[in-house]
Amino acid sequence: MKLTTESVAGLRLPAGKIEHFEWDDSLPGFGVRIRGGGRRWVVQYRFGRRQRRESLGDIRKVKLGDARKIARQRFAQVELGVDPAAERAQAHTTAAAAALTLGSVVARYLAAKQDVLRPSTFKAAKRYFTTQWKPFTGRPLDSIKRSDVAARLQEIIKEHGRTSAGRARGNLSALFAWAMKEGLCEDNPVIATHDPEEGILPRDRVLTDLELALVWKESGVGDFGPIVKLLILTGCRREEIGGLKWSEIDLESGVLTIPGERTKNHRTHVLTLPSIAIDILRSIEGGKARAHAFGARDGGFHGWSFAKVSLDQRITIATKGNRLPRWTLHDLRRTMRTGLGKIGVQPHIAELAINHVRGGVEAIYDRHRYEREIKAALALWADHVLTLVNDGERKVIALARVS
């Protein structure tokens, strides 16, 4: 049958059949497939030893002339030695790869890692992807090459410094490693790029007594000031205090309990706070309507970088231009631990006070939590700090053993 608009409109499924093909006499290999209540244009051809059949669309949506034109194109490709099916598969793969952008993969990666990473680590990863790697967000994943990553790392170093660039590099590499295992890409372009943090010595900064007093005095008002003072007094990590919840604080007993899901080693950290720390928390108790002690939005405190820069500026003004050598909030933790040793706190108590895990045989057999000794150590440290702040000199004595 020569297929025409009229003849095709009159086609019906023969009795007893579930499928029927009506081929066009004027263009062999082109026809109509009738199945159920639907009719579709089809083209059939042989490439090498393989016979292929392709649907060209519903006869109600594709005109006969257009379907014939597409069929002739397929036959022409076969005559020229081109496999139309393979070409279409490649086009589909290319289109899929173009749709698989870094931004879409970041969303999948973060969704997969949200319950695996610590909250602070997850937030940091999200920030690196949405800021440092923002220029790559709309690019297909497979289009990002090693040279692109290397060039962007140099830009990040200029904008944010080597440490930030190193961490941005680590997060991007982790994403590509995950994407490879998910079958989303074939290689990791971050591998063999220079590590911006290479050569940076491990941090060992311990603030002097004068510096510690300056940081306390100029810590400021609002949320950041109390946070800095609590970091000095407790030796906790930045996110542990910045993300503090009222449910973790018992102001009557003075006990602070940071659950394991918020600590680096996943061990619950219990501290009996010195009176000055309790007074600081009471001074902000008016914000108890929120779940968190600090911060204005959902979650804990934000804006660390701006607050730290402002603190450094206040210190510079207070010292008439004498800026402190580079320091970080984490240095307060190291300073507190070092200070405990200086004022006579026994090493194993000092380690427990900052929630370091003991190792070896001692950890296996000694399960005592030393809560009273830790309480006494924190009280002694608070007394030392306040003495420094009040421009006095504290006499260093050995901490009396609690019986």
NUDO-265380 format. One record per residue (C-alpha): residue number from 1; residue in one letter; x, y, z negated. Coordinates in pm, 1 decimal. Example, Ala and Ser with C-alpha at 12.3 -4.5 7.8 and 13.67 -1.06 7.14 Angstrom:
REM NUDO-265380
(atom 1,A,(1230.0,-450.0,-780.0))
(atom 2,S,(1367.0,-106.0,-714.0))
REM end
This chain:
REM NUDO-265380
(atom 1,M,(0.0,0.0,0.0))
(atom 2,K,(115.1,349.2,77.9))
(atom 3,L,(66.7,540.9,-240.7))
(atom 4,T,(-135.2,860.3,-215.0))
(atom 5,T,(-303.4,1070.5,-477.3))
(atom 6,E,(-637.5,919.3,-377.4))
(atom 7,S,(-519.3,556.4,-362.7))
(atom 8,V,(-345.8,584.2,-698.4))
(atom 9,A,(-659.1,732.3,-854.6))
(atom 10,G,(-854.0,425.6,-742.4))
(atom 11,L,(-612.9,166.6,-882.3))
(atom 12,R,(-749.4,-72.1,-1144.4))
(atom 13,L,(-596.6,-353.0,-1350.5))
(atom 14,P,(-677.8,-685.9,-1181.3))
(atom 15,A,(-904.9,-917.7,-1380.8))
(atom 16,G,(-718.3,-1148.3,-1617.0))
(atom 17,K,(-395.1,-944.8,-1614.0))
(atom 18,I,(-248.4,-724.0,-1883.5))
(atom 19,E,(1.2,-552.9,-1651.1))
(atom 20,H,(19.7,-487.7,-1276.4))
(atom 21,F,(269.1,-310.9,-1045.2))
(atom 22,E,(159.2,-148.7,-719.7))
(atom 23,W,(457.4,-70.2,-497.3))
(atom 24,D,(477.2,202.5,-233.8))
(atom 25,D,(523.0,69.1,119.8))
(atom 26,S,(681.2,394.8,235.0))
(atom 27,L,(947.3,401.7,-41.9))
(atom 28,P,(1043.8,50.3,-154.9))
(atom 29,G,(1128.7,32.6,-524.5))
(atom 30,F,(888.6,314.2,-613.3))
(atom 31,G,(547.0,235.7,-755.5))
(atom 32,V,(285.4,253.0,-1028.6))
(atom 33,R,(267.0,36.7,-1339.3))
(atom 34,I,(-80.0,-24.2,-1477.4))
(atom 35,R,(-95.5,-143.4,-1834.8))
(atom 36,G,(-394.1,-118.7,-2065.3))
(atom 37,G,(-557.9,212.1,-1995.7))
(atom 38,G,(-240.7,383.8,-1881.6))
(atom 39,R,(-70.1,428.2,-1545.8))
(atom 40,R,(289.5,540.7,-1504.8))
(atom 41,W,(523.0,602.0,-1212.3))
(atom 42,V,(816.3,359.5,-1200.7))
(atom 43,V,(1133.7,321.4,-1003.9))
(atom 44,Q,(1317.4,-11.0,-968.6))
(atom 45,Y,(1665.1,-64.1,-829.2))
(atom 46,R,(1966.9,-293.8,-851.7))
(atom 47,F,(2308.8,-171.7,-961.1))
(atom 48,G,(2573.3,-438.6,-919.1))
(atom 49,R,(2422.3,-757.9,-1055.8))
(atom 50,R,(2182.9,-581.6,-1288.8))
(atom 51,Q,(1828.8,-485.7,-1195.9))
(atom 52,R,(1693.3,-179.2,-1370.1))
(atom 53,R,(1348.3,-30.3,-1404.1))
(atom 54,E,(1275.0,322.4,-1524.0))
(atom 55,S,(950.7,498.2,-1609.6))
(atom 56,L,(912.0,837.0,-1443.2))
(atom 57,G,(615.5,955.3,-1647.9))
(atom 58,D,(237.2,942.8,-1676.2))
(atom 59,I,(60.3,991.4,-1340.0))
(atom 60,R,(-163.9,1249.8,-1510.4))
(atom 61,K,(137.0,1464.7,-1603.2))
(atom 62,V,(378.0,1405.8,-1312.1))
(atom 63,K,(265.1,1470.0,-956.7))
(atom 64,L,(316.7,1204.9,-688.1))
(atom 65,G,(552.8,1427.7,-488.1))
(atom 66,D,(768.3,1500.8,-792.2))
(atom 67,A,(784.3,1132.2,-886.7))
(atom 68,R,(890.9,1038.9,-527.6))
(atom 69,K,(1160.8,1305.8,-537.8))
(atom 70,I,(1305.3,1167.8,-864.1))
(atom 71,A,(1290.1,811.7,-724.3))
(atom 72,R,(1488.4,917.8,-414.5))
(atom 73,Q,(1748.9,1080.7,-640.2))
(atom 74,R,(1791.2,752.1,-828.9))
(atom 75,F,(1831.1,553.6,-504.5))
(atom 76,A,(2085.3,810.4,-378.1))
(atom 77,Q,(2288.7,774.6,-696.7))
(atom 78,V,(2296.2,396.7,-656.5))
(atom 79,E,(2411.7,431.0,-293.6))
(atom 80,L,(2695.2,656.5,-413.5))
(atom 81,G,(2801.6,402.9,-676.6))
(atom 82,V,(2658.9,587.5,-975.6))
(atom 83,D,(2454.9,399.4,-1235.1))
(atom 84,P,(2155.6,625.9,-1314.7))
(atom 85,A,(2084.6,441.9,-1642.0))
(atom 86,A,(2441.3,485.6,-1767.7))
(atom 87,E,(2435.7,850.9,-1669.4))
(atom 88,R,(2113.2,906.8,-1859.2))
(atom 89,A,(2252.3,726.0,-2164.2))
(atom 90,Q,(2559.4,950.2,-2155.7))
(atom 91,A,(2340.2,1259.3,-2126.4))
(atom 92,H,(2136.6,1139.5,-2423.5))
(atom 93,T,(2454.8,1079.1,-2625.4))
(atom 94,T,(2585.7,1423.9,-2536.3))
(atom 95,A,(2256.6,1586.4,-2633.8))
(atom 96,A,(2250.0,1393.9,-2962.3))
(atom 97,A,(2608.4,1496.7,-3038.4))
(atom 98,A,(2524.3,1860.1,-2965.3))
(atom 99,A,(2231.0,1839.7,-3207.2))
(atom 100,L,(2454.1,1685.5,-3477.6))
(atom 101,T,(2605.1,2010.3,-3602.9))
(atom 102,L,(2826.8,2058.3,-3905.6))
(atom 103,G,(2535.0,2230.3,-4076.0))
(atom 104,S,(2303.6,1932.6,-4030.8))
(atom 105,V,(2571.1,1689.0,-4150.6))
(atom 106,V,(2646.7,1909.8,-4453.1))
(atom 107,A,(2278.7,1886.9,-4550.9))
(atom 108,R,(2288.1,1506.6,-4526.7))
(atom 109,Y,(2620.7,1485.3,-4711.0))
(atom 110,L,(2506.9,1704.3,-4999.6))
(atom 111,A,(2180.1,1510.5,-5029.5))
(atom 112,A,(2380.7,1187.0,-5055.1))
(atom 113,K,(2623.5,1330.6,-5311.2))
(atom 114,Q,(2387.4,1528.2,-5535.4))
(atom 115,D,(2339.4,1244.2,-5781.6))
(atom 116,V,(2703.2,1131.9,-5758.3))
(atom 117,L,(2903.5,1449.5,-5812.2))
(atom 118,R,(2914.5,1645.8,-6136.7))
(atom 119,P,(2678.5,1949.5,-6115.6))
(atom 120,S,(2968.2,2196.4,-6113.6))
(atom 121,T,(3153.6,1996.7,-5845.9))
(atom 122,F,(2836.6,1975.9,-5635.7))
(atom 123,K,(2777.5,2351.2,-5663.9))
(atom 124,A,(3138.2,2422.0,-5566.5))
(atom 125,A,(3115.7,2191.1,-5262.9))
(atom 126,K,(2794.9,2360.4,-5149.1))
(atom 127,R,(2958.8,2700.7,-5187.5))
(atom 128,Y,(3263.3,2602.5,-4981.4))
(atom 129,F,(3044.3,2474.5,-4696.8))
(atom 130,T,(2816.5,2778.2,-4693.7))
(atom 131,T,(3093.9,3039.4,-4723.7))
(atom 132,Q,(3441.3,2923.1,-4619.6))
(atom 133,W,(3313.8,2689.0,-4346.4))
(atom 134,K,(3015.8,2903.6,-4243.5))
(atom 135,P,(3168.3,2989.8,-3898.8))
(atom 136,F,(3150.3,2617.3,-3809.5))
(atom 137,T,(2791.7,2561.7,-3927.6))
(atom 138,G,(2629.0,2567.3,-3583.0))
(atom 139,R,(2902.9,2373.7,-3403.8))
(atom 140,P,(2858.0,2009.3,-3298.3))
(atom 141,L,(3052.5,1787.9,-3536.7))
(atom 142,D,(3259.0,1624.6,-3260.3))
(atom 143,S,(3360.0,1965.3,-3120.6))
(atom 144,I,(3553.7,2058.5,-3435.3))
(atom 145,K,(3920.3,1983.0,-3366.1))
(atom 146,R,(4232.5,1986.8,-3581.5))
(atom 147,S,(4343.8,2317.6,-3428.7))
(atom 148,D,(4009.3,2474.1,-3525.4))
(atom 149,V,(4044.0,2358.7,-3886.0))
(atom 150,A,(4406.0,2477.3,-3908.7))
(atom 151,A,(4318.9,2822.2,-3771.3))
(atom 152,R,(4024.1,2860.7,-4007.8))
(atom 153,L,(4237.6,2756.5,-4305.9))
(atom 154,Q,(4476.0,3043.4,-4228.9))
(atom 155,E,(4180.2,3283.2,-4229.7))
(atom 156,I,(4057.8,3146.8,-4564.1))
(atom 157,I,(4405.7,3189.1,-4714.0))
(atom 158,K,(4403.8,3557.1,-4614.7))
(atom 159,E,(4048.5,3611.0,-4742.5))
(atom 160,H,(4043.2,3399.1,-5060.6))
(atom 161,G,(4394.3,3272.6,-5133.4))
(atom 162,R,(4575.5,2939.6,-5108.6))
(atom 163,T,(4394.7,2764.6,-5392.9))
(atom 164,S,(4051.0,2837.8,-5249.5))
(atom 165,A,(4168.9,2731.6,-4903.2))
(atom 166,G,(4305.9,2405.8,-5043.0))
(atom 167,R,(3978.4,2321.0,-5209.4))
(atom 168,A,(3781.2,2414.5,-4899.3))
(atom 169,R,(4007.2,2179.9,-4701.4))
(atom 170,G,(3952.7,1896.4,-4950.6))
(atom 171,N,(3575.1,1929.0,-4933.3))
(atom 172,L,(3569.8,1933.7,-4553.1))
(atom 173,S,(3795.4,1628.3,-4537.8))
(atom 174,A,(3567.3,1442.8,-4780.4))
(atom 175,L,(3267.5,1526.3,-4562.5))
(atom 176,F,(3433.7,1395.5,-4244.9))
(atom 177,A,(3545.6,1078.7,-4422.5))
(atom 178,W,(3184.3,1021.9,-4531.0))
(atom 179,A,(3052.7,1102.6,-4183.5))
(atom 180,M,(3289.1,846.6,-4026.6))
(atom 181,K,(3151.8,574.6,-4254.4))
(atom 182,E,(2798.6,682.7,-4159.2))
(atom 183,G,(2885.6,649.1,-3789.2))
(atom 184,L,(2835.1,1021.0,-3725.0))
(atom 185,C,(3186.1,1089.1,-3592.0))
(atom 186,E,(3494.1,899.0,-3481.7))
(atom 187,D,(3775.4,1079.1,-3662.3))
(atom 188,N,(3864.3,1329.6,-3932.5))
(atom 189,P,(4016.3,1649.0,-3783.9))
(atom 190,V,(4131.0,1768.0,-4126.8))
(atom 191,I,(4394.9,1493.6,-4145.1))
(atom 192,A,(4746.1,1620.0,-4067.9))
(atom 193,T,(4655.9,1986.7,-4121.6))
(atom 194,H,(4875.3,2172.3,-4370.4))
(atom 195,D,(4756.9,2162.6,-4731.2))
(atom 196,P,(4741.8,2528.6,-4845.0))
(atom 197,E,(4802.1,2421.7,-5206.3))
(atom 198,E,(5125.5,2239.6,-5125.3))
(atom 199,G,(5408.4,2378.4,-5335.1))
(atom 200,I,(5183.2,2549.0,-5590.1))
(atom 201,L,(5307.5,2448.4,-5933.8))
(atom 202,P,(5059.6,2298.0,-6179.8))
(atom 203,R,(4905.5,2555.7,-6408.3))
(atom 204,D,(5076.7,2582.9,-6744.7))
(atom 205,R,(4978.9,2936.1,-6844.3))
(atom 206,V,(4929.7,2989.8,-7217.2))
(atom 207,L,(4828.9,3337.5,-7325.0))
(atom 208,T,(5035.0,3511.7,-7590.4))
(atom 209,D,(4869.8,3625.8,-7914.1))
(atom 210,L,(4859.0,3982.5,-7782.3))
(atom 211,E,(4706.7,3873.9,-7452.6))
(atom 212,L,(4446.3,3659.2,-7627.2))
(atom 213,A,(4344.2,3951.2,-7849.1))
(atom 214,L,(4314.3,4177.1,-7542.8))
(atom 215,V,(4093.3,3928.6,-7362.3))
(atom 216,W,(3867.4,3902.5,-7668.0))
(atom 217,K,(3843.4,4279.2,-7720.1))
(atom 218,E,(3778.3,4361.1,-7352.8))
(atom 219,S,(3554.9,4060.5,-7276.6))
(atom 220,G,(3263.9,4298.9,-7233.5))
(atom 221,V,(2892.8,4293.0,-7294.4))
(atom 222,G,(2608.9,4105.3,-7128.9))
(atom 223,D,(2649.3,3731.6,-7080.0))
(atom 224,F,(3015.5,3725.9,-6983.3))
(atom 225,G,(3151.1,3869.3,-7308.9))
(atom 226,P,(2993.4,3603.6,-7533.2))
(atom 227,I,(3093.2,3333.2,-7284.9))
(atom 228,V,(3459.3,3438.0,-7295.1))
(atom 229,K,(3460.5,3448.2,-7675.0))
(atom 230,L,(3301.6,3103.6,-7698.0))
(atom 231,L,(3557.9,2969.1,-7451.1))
(atom 232,I,(3834.6,3100.9,-7677.2))
(atom 233,L,(3677.5,2959.7,-7993.5))
(atom 234,T,(3578.7,2615.1,-7862.4))
(atom 235,G,(3826.1,2533.3,-7584.1))
(atom 236,C,(3533.6,2413.2,-7372.9))
(atom 237,R,(3541.3,2424.6,-6996.0))
(atom 238,R,(3393.2,2720.4,-6811.9))
(atom 239,E,(3085.0,2541.2,-6679.0))
(atom 240,E,(3017.7,2375.4,-7014.8))
(atom 241,I,(2964.1,2713.9,-7180.6))
(atom 242,G,(2825.3,2895.2,-6874.8))
(atom 243,G,(2563.2,2622.1,-6833.7))
(atom 244,L,(2483.7,2594.3,-7205.0))
(atom 245,K,(2120.3,2514.4,-7287.5))
(atom 246,W,(1940.3,2611.8,-7606.0))
(atom 247,S,(1842.5,2247.7,-7646.6))
(atom 248,E,(2214.7,2171.3,-7688.7))
(atom 249,I,(2252.3,2410.0,-7983.1))
(atom 250,D,(2130.8,2369.1,-8341.6))
(atom 251,L,(2182.7,2711.6,-8495.2))
(atom 252,E,(2080.3,2592.4,-8840.7))
(atom 253,S,(2346.1,2321.9,-8865.4))
(atom 254,G,(2584.4,2497.5,-8626.6))
(atom 255,V,(2623.4,2183.6,-8414.5))
(atom 256,L,(2684.0,2212.1,-8040.9))
(atom 257,T,(2619.0,1895.4,-7836.4))
(atom 258,I,(2721.4,1892.1,-7472.0))
(atom 259,P,(2577.5,1579.5,-7303.9))
(atom 260,G,(2798.7,1348.5,-7102.6))
(atom 261,E,(2643.9,1447.7,-6769.5))
(atom 262,R,(2789.1,1796.9,-6819.4))
(atom 263,T,(3140.4,1701.2,-6929.4))
(atom 264,K,(3430.8,1611.6,-6703.4))
(atom 265,N,(3493.3,1272.3,-6864.4))
(atom 266,H,(3119.1,1199.4,-6899.7))
(atom 267,R,(3153.0,1168.9,-7280.3))
(atom 268,T,(2917.0,1361.3,-7505.9))
(atom 269,H,(3106.7,1638.0,-7685.1))
(atom 270,V,(2989.0,1729.2,-8037.2))
(atom 271,L,(3133.3,2031.2,-8219.9))
(atom 272,T,(3042.1,2194.1,-8549.3))
(atom 273,L,(3095.1,2558.2,-8463.5))
(atom 274,P,(3269.2,2815.0,-8682.5))
(atom 275,S,(3045.9,3088.2,-8824.1))
(atom 276,I,(3166.6,3352.7,-8576.2))
(atom 277,A,(3056.0,3133.0,-8284.4))
(atom 278,I,(2713.7,3084.5,-8444.7))
(atom 279,D,(2686.2,3461.8,-8493.9))
(atom 280,I,(2763.9,3514.7,-8123.2))
(atom 281,L,(2490.0,3271.2,-8023.6))
(atom 282,R,(2241.5,3428.4,-8265.2))
(atom 283,S,(2312.6,3767.4,-8110.0))
(atom 284,I,(2176.7,3642.6,-7776.8))
(atom 285,E,(1900.6,3428.2,-7920.4))
(atom 286,G,(1643.0,3676.1,-7788.5))
(atom 287,G,(1684.2,3509.9,-7449.4))
(atom 288,K,(1558.6,3181.1,-7585.2))
(atom 289,A,(1256.4,3197.1,-7354.2))
(atom 290,R,(1490.9,3058.1,-7089.6))
(atom 291,A,(1622.2,2702.4,-7100.7))
(atom 292,H,(1978.8,2829.2,-7058.6))
(atom 293,A,(2160.4,3054.9,-7300.6))
(atom 294,F,(2328.6,3248.8,-7019.9))
(atom 295,G,(2229.0,3361.3,-6671.8))
(atom 296,A,(1934.1,3552.2,-6528.5))
(atom 297,R,(1802.7,3291.3,-6283.9))
(atom 298,D,(1739.1,2920.3,-6290.1))
(atom 299,G,(2051.9,2743.6,-6407.1))
(atom 300,G,(2341.3,2885.9,-6603.9))
(atom 301,F,(2574.6,3180.5,-6556.7))
(atom 302,H,(2676.2,3289.5,-6204.9))
(atom 303,G,(2911.5,3558.5,-6081.4))
(atom 304,W,(3234.1,3432.4,-6237.1))
(atom 305,S,(3465.5,3601.7,-5986.9))
(atom 306,F,(3315.8,3949.4,-6021.1))
(atom 307,A,(3302.0,3923.4,-6401.0))
(atom 308,K,(3666.0,3809.6,-6421.0))
(atom 309,V,(3783.5,4095.2,-6194.9))
(atom 310,S,(3593.3,4344.2,-6411.8))
(atom 311,L,(3754.5,4200.6,-6725.9))
(atom 312,D,(4102.8,4234.5,-6573.9))
(atom 313,Q,(4025.4,4595.8,-6483.2))
(atom 314,R,(3915.3,4674.0,-6839.8))
(atom 315,I,(4235.0,4519.1,-6976.2))
(atom 316,T,(4445.8,4725.6,-6733.6))
(atom 317,I,(4271.2,5044.8,-6844.6))
(atom 318,A,(4305.9,4954.6,-7213.3))
(atom 319,T,(4680.6,4894.7,-7171.6))
(atom 320,K,(4727.2,5210.2,-6959.2))
(atom 321,G,(4812.6,5023.6,-6642.2))
(atom 322,N,(4984.3,4713.1,-6776.5))
(atom 323,R,(4805.1,4433.0,-6595.7))
(atom 324,L,(4818.4,4083.9,-6742.0))
(atom 325,P,(5019.1,3829.9,-6542.6))
(atom 326,R,(4788.6,3606.9,-6337.2))
(atom 327,W,(4560.2,3404.1,-6562.3))
(atom 328,T,(4234.8,3209.9,-6533.8))
(atom 329,L,(3949.1,3129.8,-6767.7))
(atom 330,H,(4074.1,2771.0,-6784.1))
(atom 331,D,(4394.9,2905.0,-6939.0))
(atom 332,L,(4187.9,2988.2,-7247.6))
(atom 333,R,(4132.3,2616.2,-7298.7))
(atom 334,R,(4505.2,2545.1,-7273.9))
(atom 335,T,(4578.5,2838.8,-7503.8))
(atom 336,M,(4333.1,2710.6,-7764.0))
(atom 337,R,(4481.8,2359.5,-7753.9))
(atom 338,T,(4834.3,2496.6,-7786.8))
(atom 339,G,(4720.1,2728.9,-8064.5))
(atom 340,L,(4575.3,2441.3,-8265.2))
(atom 341,G,(4918.6,2283.0,-8269.1))
(atom 342,K,(5081.4,2610.4,-8374.2))
(atom 343,I,(4853.6,2650.4,-8675.0))
(atom 344,G,(4919.3,2297.5,-8797.0))
(atom 345,V,(4633.5,2089.0,-8658.1))
(atom 346,Q,(4738.4,1726.9,-8606.2))
(atom 347,P,(4771.8,1636.3,-8236.1))
(atom 348,H,(4502.4,1366.8,-8229.2))
(atom 349,I,(4252.7,1605.8,-8393.1))
(atom 350,A,(4343.7,1882.9,-8147.8))
(atom 351,E,(4290.4,1646.8,-7854.3))
(atom 352,L,(3950.5,1537.3,-7984.8))
(atom 353,A,(3854.1,1900.6,-8040.9))
(atom 354,I,(3874.2,1966.1,-7666.3))
(atom 355,N,(3714.7,1629.0,-7578.0))
(atom 356,H,(4026.7,1461.2,-7445.0))
(atom 357,V,(4002.0,1083.1,-7446.8))
(atom 358,R,(4256.3,898.5,-7658.1))
(atom 359,G,(4428.7,604.1,-7495.8))
(atom 360,G,(4615.2,288.9,-7586.1))
(atom 361,V,(4574.1,68.2,-7890.4))
(atom 362,E,(4469.8,361.0,-8108.9))
(atom 363,A,(4162.2,427.2,-7895.4))
(atom 364,I,(4066.2,58.4,-7906.7))
(atom 365,Y,(4083.5,14.6,-8283.7))
(atom 366,D,(4016.2,362.3,-8423.8))
(atom 367,R,(3650.8,445.3,-8349.0))
(atom 368,H,(3622.6,719.3,-8609.6))
(atom 369,R,(3502.0,1051.0,-8457.5))
(atom 370,Y,(3685.2,1278.7,-8705.8))
(atom 371,E,(3397.1,1528.0,-8696.5))
(atom 372,R,(3485.6,1689.2,-9032.8))
(atom 373,E,(3849.0,1728.5,-8930.0))
(atom 374,I,(3746.9,1884.4,-8599.3))
(atom 375,K,(3510.1,2121.5,-8781.2))
(atom 376,A,(3793.0,2228.8,-9011.3))
(atom 377,A,(4029.0,2274.7,-8715.2))
(atom 378,L,(3781.8,2498.1,-8530.3))
(atom 379,A,(3722.9,2706.8,-8843.7))
(atom 380,L,(4098.7,2751.2,-8889.5))
(atom 381,W,(4139.0,2847.6,-8522.9))
(atom 382,A,(3853.6,3100.7,-8544.6))
(atom 383,D,(4020.1,3258.0,-8849.5))
(atom 384,H,(4347.0,3279.2,-8655.1))
(atom 385,V,(4180.3,3443.0,-8355.5))
(atom 386,L,(3993.9,3700.3,-8565.2))
(atom 387,T,(4315.9,3786.9,-8744.8))
(atom 388,L,(4482.0,3854.2,-8406.7))
(atom 389,V,(4184.8,4059.4,-8290.4))
(atom 390,N,(4200.0,4269.3,-8606.8))
(atom 391,D,(4570.9,4336.5,-8542.1))
(atom 392,G,(4688.3,4126.2,-8834.5))
(atom 393,E,(4944.2,3852.8,-8858.3))
(atom 394,R,(4824.5,3513.6,-8964.3))
(atom 395,K,(5057.2,3295.2,-9160.7))
(atom 396,V,(5081.6,2956.2,-8988.5))
(atom 397,I,(5017.8,2674.9,-9233.8))
(atom 398,A,(4959.7,2303.9,-9200.9))
(atom 399,L,(4593.8,2207.2,-9193.0))
(atom 400,A,(4500.0,2031.8,-9515.1))
(atom 401,R,(4392.8,1672.3,-9473.1))
(atom 402,V,(4020.0,1627.3,-9522.3))
(atom 403,S,(3956.5,1351.2,-9771.9))
REM end
